[in-house]
Amino acid sequence: RSIANALTIEFNDSSKLDEVIVEYPIGHSRRRAEGIPLLEEKFKINLARQFPTRQQQQILKVSLDQKALEAMPVNEYVDLFVI
């Protein structure tokens, strides 16, 4: 199912850009393959805003390895995020 959105930009002088319609935004399940790398990059950027490099690397190592993440007790994973 489509979750379309459209955007038209109108300037103060009344000129405007053509309407842009997006039927399936990047987060839609049909575009999952495109969205995952962008989501991972966003995660890395946000980790960098909060954590020292070593801690970022530890969080990423586990978070991007599904088997390691599933094997890790929840409390240990949460502990990785303590500053």
Secondary structure, 3 states (H helix, E strand, C coil): CCCCEEECCECCCCCECCCEEECCCCCCHHHHHHHHHHHHHHHHHHHHHHCCHHHHHHHHHHHCCHHHHHHCCHHHHHHCCCC
